[in-house]
Amino acid sequence: MGPEPAAGAAPLTRAGGHALVDGGRPLAWLVGGSLAVKLLLVWMVAAMPCSHDQCEYLELADGILAGRGLQVHDGYLWPPGYIGFLALCRGLFGADLTAPRLLQVLASTACVPLMFLIGRRLFDRRTGLAAAAAFAFYPNLVAFTHYFWPSTLYILWLLLAFHFLVRSHRVSPRDAVAAGLWLGVAALFKGQALYFAPLAAAWIAWCGGAGAREVEAAPVAESTPVPAAPGRLVVAALLVGATLVPVLPWTVRNALTYHRFLLLDATTGRNLYIGTNVPPPSNWDYGFDERRRVHGGRPRCADANVVDADRCETRNAIRFVLEHPGLTLARVPMKLADLLNPSSFLIRHARLGKYPHVFSRWEIILLTLMAAGAWMALAALGTAGLALLPRVPGRALVVTLLAYHLAVHVATFGMTRFRLPMVPFLVLFAAPLLTRPWGPLLAAAPAWRRAAALAGVMALVLLWASRWRQVFDVLIPA
């Protein structure tokens, strides 16, 4: 019989309905409060038009309604999920932008009890409520419910997949299939989820699931691998196979349309073109106007077939990296700073006048302190929690997911919009530091864990310092 879960941790069970009831009145207030805030904002921004990529998503949705199918845009063939969602909304409710905003509000609000369930299972009830509260009112997550990017729906599908992966001590075949199906749905909205599936499968094969090594297994050093039993390999294969199920019909459509094998989307080459080129990578956050466009550098591939163009751009990017290894490595801190800097698209939209309301200088100051401060506190606490918390079920999977997202944007390019899927997983490991005293936690942590927590937070501080003037320029007297 294995050791008990970490002190204060709730047992990992399948009784999801009972666990939700355990949230009680506090969880109900959090769900209702989050819904009310988001609905109020939908009403306040009713007159806000789309801008940039948001308009392009809507135009592509109109193309589907007009019978042209999902078209190529600026060298990209995006995954069909979000554009199909917008097409469905416009087909049912017309061109008014309220309907998709309301549905995104509902999707975001549904994540609140899901965060409670996951936090409760990994830690305890108080931590689950703290995670739900942080998610419910995190400024940029709230703002994205009235923007037209796939992030809100993508996060819901990703959390559902994670929920099934950590709902019990070992991932069962049924849970692996459910997690894979939700990852496949997520991939139809953002392709990154598709390529995370093999990493999640490796996690299952390596340790069997959320608590197989960390909760149920006999005490072993954390670095000691557990041999992959055939049963775990089968479960891992089920996860990957289930992930492909929602995607394969689109793969068949691509083969019929482009006469090439294209599993999901054609975005890799264009993103690599932006991120691995002579000019610095683009950044569309506020304060980076000099980097709003890719200028100069190598010419873009001119292949008429979008699949061939994507492959051509990918080959050129790999060649560029091999020919310029020093420049490629030197730009890693820049890309990470772009991705993790204290700004956000909420700040960007307010500063660029995208909202119907014209913000005064003092309102911009308050908004900046709130939005940037929320991200800085979350990132620091989440990083520290990942390093300090002892024997946490599912931690290896969360670390893998976060490292995967960082690696994707080190290879391509970063901006604050791209980090949104990382937020709920940082919330899960920041929440315990909000619900328990730090003294005993620090005292119990080995020296190497304390050093890792300090190193991670200091790395964030250095990256933030490099973007301080762009984000907090409003605090500097004119």
C-alpha positions in Angstrom: 0.0 0.0 0.0 1.5 3.3 -1.1 2.1 6.4 1.0 -0.7 8.9 1.7 -1.2 12.0 -0.4 0.6 15.2 0.4 -0.7 16.8 3.6 -3.9 18.6 3.0 -4.5 17.1 -0.4 -8.0 15.9 -1.3 -8.2 12.3 -2.4 -8.3 11.9 -6.2 -11.7 10.4 -6.9 -14.1 10.1 -9.7 -17.0 11.7 -7.8 -17.1 14.9 -9.8 -20.7 15.7 -8.9 -20.1 15.2 -5.2 -16.9 17.3 -5.4 -18.8 20.2 -7.0 -21.4 20.1 -4.2 -18.4 20.4 -1.8 -17.7 23.8 -3.3 -20.9 24.9 -1.6 -22.1 28.5 -1.5 -18.6 30.0 -2.0 -18.3 28.3 -5.4 -21.8 29.3 -6.4 -20.9 33.0 -5.5 -17.7 32.7 -7.6 -19.5 31.3 -10.6 -22.3 33.9 -10.3 -19.9 36.8 -9.7 -17.7 35.8 -12.7 -20.7 35.5 -14.9 -22.1 38.9 -13.8 -18.9 40.7 -14.4 -18.5 39.3 -17.9 -22.1 39.9 -18.9 -21.8 43.5 -17.7 -18.7 44.0 -19.9 -20.4 42.4 -22.9 -23.1 45.0 -22.5 -20.5 47.8 -22.1 -18.5 46.8 -25.2 -21.6 46.2 -27.4 -20.5 49.0 -29.8 -16.8 47.8 -29.9 -16.0 46.7 -33.5 -13.5 43.9 -34.3 -9.9 44.8 -35.2 -6.9 43.1 -37.0 -7.0 39.3 -36.6 -10.4 39.4 -35.0 -11.9 40.9 -38.2 -10.1 38.3 -40.3 -11.6 35.4 -38.3 -15.1 36.9 -38.9 -14.4 37.4 -42.6 -13.3 33.8 -42.9 -16.5 32.7 -41.1 -18.5 34.7 -43.6 -16.7 32.9 -46.3 -17.9 29.6 -44.9 -21.5 30.9 -44.8 -21.1 32.1 -48.5 -20.2 28.5 -49.5 -16.5 29.2 -50.1 -15.3 26.9 -47.3 -12.4 27.8 -45.0 -10.0 29.9 -47.1 -6.3 30.6 -46.9 -5.4 34.0 -45.4 -2.0 35.7 -45.7 -0.3 32.3 -46.1 -2.1 30.7 -43.2 -4.6 27.9 -43.2 -5.9 28.2 -39.6 -7.6 25.3 -37.8 -11.3 25.2 -38.5 -12.7 25.1 -35.0 -13.0 28.8 -34.0 -13.8 30.0 -37.5 -16.6 27.4 -37.6 -17.9 28.5 -34.2 -18.1 32.1 -35.5 -19.8 30.9 -38.7 -22.4 29.0 -36.7 -23.0 32.1 -34.5 -23.4 34.3 -37.6 -25.6 31.8 -39.4 -27.9 31.5 -36.4 -27.9 35.0 -35.0 -26.7 37.2 -37.8 -23.8 39.6 -38.0 -24.4 41.0 -34.5 -21.3 40.3 -32.3 -23.2 39.8 -29.1 -24.0 36.1 -29.6 -20.4 34.8 -29.9 -19.4 37.1 -26.9 -22.2 35.6 -24.8 -21.2 32.1 -25.7 -17.6 32.8 -24.8 -18.8 34.2 -21.5 -20.6 31.0 -20.8 -17.5 28.9 -21.8 -15.2 31.0 -19.6 -17.6 30.8 -16.7 -17.8 27.0 -17.1 -14.1 26.9 -16.4 -14.6 28.2 -12.9 -16.1 25.1 -11.4 -13.7 23.0 -13.5 -10.8 24.9 -11.8 -12.3 24.1 -8.4 -12.6 20.4 -9.3 -9.0 20.2 -10.4 -7.6 22.3 -7.5 -9.6 20.2 -5.0 -8.3 17.0 -6.4 -4.7 18.0 -6.6 -4.7 19.8 -3.2 -7.8 20.5 -1.1 -11.1 22.3 -1.0 -9.6 25.7 0.0 -7.1 25.6 -2.7 -9.8 24.6 -5.2 -11.8 27.6 -4.2 -8.7 29.9 -4.5 -7.9 28.6 -8.0 -11.6 29.1 -9.0 -11.5 32.6 -7.7 -8.3 33.5 -9.4 -9.5 32.2 -12.7 -13.0 33.8 -12.3 -11.7 37.3 -12.1 -8.2 37.2 -13.8 -8.4 40.5 -15.9 -7.1 39.2 -19.2 -9.2 36.0 -19.1 -12.2 38.2 -18.5 -11.3 40.6 -21.4 -10.8 37.7 -23.9 -14.5 36.7 -23.5 -15.4 39.8 -25.6 -12.5 39.5 -28.1 -12.6 37.3 -31.1 -9.7 34.9 -30.7 -9.9 31.2 -30.0 -8.3 31.4 -26.6 -11.4 31.3 -24.4 -12.8 28.1 -26.0 -9.4 26.6 -26.3 -8.8 26.9 -22.6 -12.1 25.2 -21.8 -11.3 22.2 -24.0 -7.7 22.0 -22.6 -8.9 22.1 -19.0 -11.4 19.3 -19.7 -8.6 17.2 -21.1 -6.5 17.9 -18.0 -9.4 17.1 -15.8 -9.7 13.6 -17.1 -5.9 13.1 -16.9 -5.7 13.9 -13.2 -9.1 12.7 -12.0 -7.7 9.5 -10.4 -4.4 8.1 -9.3 -3.9 6.3 -12.6 -5.2 7.2 -16.0 -7.8 4.6 -17.0 -8.4 3.7 -20.6 -11.8 5.5 -20.4 -10.2 8.7 -19.0 -7.4 8.5 -21.6 -10.0 8.4 -24.4 -12.0 11.3 -22.9 -8.8 13.4 -22.5 -7.7 12.6 -26.0 -11.1 13.5 -27.5 -11.0 16.9 -25.7 -7.4 17.5 -26.8 -8.5 16.7 -30.4 -11.3 19.3 -30.1 -8.8 21.8 -28.6 -6.5 21.2 -31.6 -9.3 22.2 -33.9 -9.2 25.6 -32.2 -5.4 25.9 -31.7 -3.1 23.4 -33.3 -0.7 23.3 -30.3 -2.9 20.9 -28.5 -2.4 18.2 -31.2 1.3 18.0 -30.6 0.9 18.1 -26.8 -0.9 14.8 -27.0 2.3 12.7 -27.5 3.9 14.5 -24.5 0.9 13.7 -22.3 1.0 10.1 -23.6 4.7 9.9 -22.6 3.8 11.1 -19.1 1.2 8.3 -18.9 3.8 5.7 -20.1 6.4 7.1 -17.7 4.5 7.2 -14.5 1.0 5.9 -15.2 -0.9 9.0 -14.3 -1.5 11.9 -11.9 -0.5 10.1 -8.7 1.1 6.8 -9.8 4.6 7.8 -8.7 3.8 10.7 -6.4 0.9 9.3 -4.4 0.4 5.6 -4.9 3.9 4.3 -5.7 6.4 3.2 -3.0 8.7 6.1 -2.0 11.4 6.6 -4.6 13.6 9.4 -5.6 11.8 11.9 -7.9 14.4 11.4 -10.6 13.9 7.6 -10.6 11.9 6.4 -13.7 9.2 3.8 -13.2 9.4 1.2 -16.0 6.6 1.6 -18.5 4.3 -1.5 -18.1 2.4 -2.6 -21.2 -0.8 -1.5 -19.7 0.4 2.0 -19.4 1.6 1.9 -23.0 -1.8 0.9 -24.2 -3.5 3.7 -22.2 -0.9 6.2 -23.7 -1.7 4.9 -27.2 -5.4 5.3 -26.5 -4.9 8.9 -25.6 -3.0 9.7 -28.9 -5.6 7.7 -31.0 -8.5 9.5 -29.4 -6.8 12.9 -30.0 -6.8 12.1 -33.7 -10.5 11.2 -34.0 -11.9 14.8 -34.1 -9.0 15.8 -36.4 -9.0 13.1 -39.0 -12.1 14.3 -40.9 -10.4 17.6 -41.4 -7.2 15.8 -42.5 -9.3 14.0 -45.2 -10.8 17.4 -46.3 -7.3 18.8 -46.6 -6.1 15.9 -48.8 -9.1 16.3 -51.1 -8.7 20.1 -51.3 -4.9 20.5 -51.6 -3.9 17.0 -52.8 -1.3 16.8 -50.0 -1.1 15.3 -46.6 -1.9 18.0 -44.0 -2.9 16.7 -40.6 -4.4 19.9 -39.3 -3.3 23.4 -40.3 -0.7 25.3 -42.3 0.7 27.9 -39.8 4.1 26.6 -38.8 6.0 27.9 -41.8 4.6 31.4 -41.6 5.2 31.6 -37.8 8.7 30.4 -38.3 9.2 33.0 -41.0 8.3 35.7 -38.5 10.4 34.2 -35.7 13.5 33.1 -37.5 14.5 35.9 -39.9 17.0 38.8 -40.2 14.6 41.4 -38.7 13.5 40.9 -35.0 10.3 38.9 -34.5 7.1 40.9 -34.6 5.2 41.9 -31.5 1.7 43.3 -31.6 1.6 44.4 -27.9 1.4 48.0 -27.0 4.7 49.9 -27.1 6.3 47.8 -29.9 5.3 49.8 -32.9 8.7 49.4 -34.4 8.2 45.6 -34.5 4.6 45.5 -35.8 5.7 44.2 -39.2 8.3 41.8 -40.6 10.5 43.9 -42.8 13.4 42.8 -45.0 14.9 39.4 -44.5 14.5 36.5 -46.8 11.6 36.5 -49.4 8.5 34.5 -48.6 7.9 31.3 -50.4 5.6 31.8 -53.4 4.1 28.3 -53.8 0.5 28.4 -54.9 -0.4 25.4 -52.8 -0.6 26.4 -49.1 0.8 23.1 -48.0 3.9 23.4 -50.2 4.3 27.0 -49.1 4.2 26.0 -45.4 6.7 23.3 -46.0 9.0 25.7 -47.9 8.9 28.3 -45.1 9.6 25.6 -42.6 12.7 24.4 -44.5 13.9 27.9 -44.9 13.6 28.5 -41.2 15.5 25.4 -40.3 18.2 26.5 -42.8 18.3 30.0 -41.2 18.8 28.5 -37.7 21.6 26.3 -38.9 23.3 29.2 -40.7 22.8 31.7 -37.8 22.9 29.7 -34.5 24.3 32.7 -32.6 21.6 35.0 -33.6 18.9 32.4 -33.0 20.2 31.8 -29.4 20.6 35.5 -28.7 16.9 36.1 -29.6 15.6 33.5 -27.1 15.5 36.0 -24.2 13.8 38.5 -26.4 11.1 36.0 -27.4 10.6 35.0 -23.8 10.4 38.6 -22.7 7.8 39.3 -25.4 5.7 36.3 -24.3 6.0 36.8 -20.5 6.2 40.6 -20.2 3.8 42.3 -17.8 1.6 43.8 -20.5 -1.6 42.2 -22.0 -4.1 42.7 -24.8 -6.4 44.2 -22.2 -3.8 47.0 -21.7 -3.2 47.1 -25.5 -6.8 47.6 -26.4 -7.3 50.3 -23.8 -4.1 52.2 -24.8 -4.9 52.0 -28.5 -8.5 53.2 -28.1 -10.2 50.0 -29.1 -12.9 50.3 -26.5 -15.9 52.5 -26.8 -14.9 54.2 -23.6 -12.0 56.6 -23.8 -9.7 56.0 -20.8 -8.2 58.9 -18.9 -4.6 58.8 -17.8 -5.6 57.8 -14.3 -7.8 55.1 -15.6 -5.0 53.8 -17.7 -2.7 53.8 -14.6 -5.2 51.8 -12.6 -5.9 49.4 -15.4 -2.1 48.8 -16.0 -1.4 48.2 -12.3 -4.4 45.8 -12.1 -3.7 43.8 -15.2 0.1 43.8 -15.2 0.1 43.2 -11.4 -2.2 40.3 -11.7 0.1 38.6 -14.3 3.3 39.3 -12.3 1.8 38.0 -9.1 0.4 34.9 -10.8 3.6 34.1 -12.7 5.8 34.5 -9.6 3.5 32.5 -7.3 2.9 29.8 -9.9 6.6 29.4 -10.6 7.4 29.2 -6.9 4.5 26.8 -6.2 5.7 24.4 -9.0 9.2 24.4 -7.4 8.3 24.3 -3.7 5.1 22.2 -3.2 6.0 18.6 -2.2 4.9 15.5 -4.1 2.0 17.1 -6.0 0.0 14.8 -8.3 0.2 15.9 -11.9 3.0 18.4 -11.4 5.2 16.7 -14.0 2.3 17.0 -16.6 1.9 20.7 -15.8 5.6 21.4 -16.1 5.6 19.5 -19.4 2.7 21.6 -20.7 4.3 24.9 -19.7 7.7 24.0 -21.0 6.1 22.9 -24.3 4.3 26.3 -24.7 7.6 28.1 -23.9 9.5 26.0 -26.5 6.9 26.7 -29.2 7.3 30.4 -28.8 11.1 30.3 -28.5 11.0 28.5 -31.9 8.6 31.0 -33.4 7.8 34.3 -31.7 6.1 35.5 -28.6 3.5 38.1 -27.4 1.2 38.3 -24.4 -1.8 36.8 -26.2 0.0 33.5 -26.7 0.6 32.9 -23.0 -3.1 32.8 -22.1 -3.4 29.0 -22.2 -0.6 28.9 -19.6 -2.6 31.0 -17.1 -4.9 28.3 -15.6 -2.1 25.9 -14.9 0.0 28.6 -13.2 -3.2 29.4 -11.2 -3.4 25.8 -10.0 0.1 26.0 -8.5 -0.2 29.6 -7.3 -3.4 28.9 -5.4 -1.8 26.7 -2.6 0.5 29.6 -1.7 -2.6 31.7 -1.1 -4.2 29.2 1.2 -1.4 27.9 3.5 1.5 29.5 5.5 4.7 29.9 3.6 7.0 29.3 6.6 6.4 25.6 7.1 6.4 25.1 3.3 9.8 26.8 2.9 11.2 24.9 5.9 10.1 21.6 4.6 11.4 22.1 1.0 14.8 20.8 0.2 17.5 23.5 -0.5 17.5 22.7 -4.2 13.7 23.4 -4.5 14.1 26.7 -2.7 17.0 27.5 -5.1 14.8 26.5 -8.1 11.9 28.7 -6.9 14.2 31.7 -6.4 15.9 31.2 -9.8 12.6 31.0 -11.6 11.2 34.1 -10.0 14.4 36.1 -10.6 14.4 35.0 -14.2 10.9 36.4 -14.5 12.0 39.7 -12.8 14.8 40.1 -15.3 12.5 39.5 -18.3 10.0 42.0 -16.9 12.7 44.6 -16.3 13.6 44.5 -20.0 10.0 45.5 -20.9 9.4 47.9 -17.9 9.3 51.1 -20.0 6.9 49.8 -22.6 4.4 48.6 -20.0 4.7 51.2 -17.3 5.5 54.4 -19.3 2.2 55.8 -18.2 3.7 56.1 -14.7 6.4 58.3 -15.9 5.5 62.0 -15.7 5.0 63.7 -19.1 
